[in-house]
Amino acid sequence: MADNEELDVDLFPLETTQKPIEINVGSTLKDASDSFRRAFIMSTLKSTTGNRTKAAKILEVQRSYFSRLIKELEID
């Protein structure tokens, strides 16, 4: 695309593939953070068909820390 070309609305998809993040007004920052981390980890696990080692690598965290997060966030 050249610098002087205009973007047309037809170039963009009507829907996104990601679900919107739910915001629970009135929840604590910790609750909101835990909810986000839980959803993010579950999504990553789904993309690796449950392979925790691959998911930890994708998220760039140690496998032991990833296991601790799963336990802490009650993802199993």
N, C-alpha and C positions, 0 to 999 in steps of 0.2 A: 504494500500500500504506500502510495506516495504521500509526502507531507501535505500536499494541497488537496487531497481527496477528502470528501465528506463521508462520515459514517451514516449509513442508512439503518433505520429501525429493523428492516428485514434481515440484517446481518446477525441479530441477536435472537437467541432462543426465547420462546414464550415462557417456558418453565425452567426452573433450575433443578438440578438433581439433588441438591441438598435440602434437607428439611430446615425450616426456620428454627432458631433457638427460642425456646420458651422462657419467658421471664416471669418469675413469680414475685410480684411486688409484695413486700412484707417479709420475705424470707431473709435470712442472714447472708452475709457475704460467704461464709463457710458453706452454708447449704447450697447456695447458687454455684459456688466453685465445685463442690462435690458432685452436684448434678451434671455440670458440664463435663467434668473429668470422667464420670461414669459413662455418659453418652459417647464421649470421644473414644474411650478405651473399648467400649462395646462395639462401636463402629469399626475400629481398627481390627479387633478380634474377628469380626464378621468377614472383613476383607481378606483375612489370612486363614479363613475356615477354622478358627479356633487355635491356631498355632501361636502359642505364647512367645516362643523364641523369636519368630519372625515379627510379631507385633511389637515386641520390645525393641527390636532393631529399627523398625520403621519409626517408632517414637523416640529413638535415640536415648533410651534409658537402659540401665543394667537390668538383666533378667531377674535378679533377686529383688530389686526395687519394684519392678513391674508386678511381681507376685505379691509383694506386700501391699501395693495399691489395690490389686484385685481383692485381696482379703479385706482391707480397710473399707473399701467402697461396696463391699458385699456383692460382688459381681459373679458369683458362681452358682 
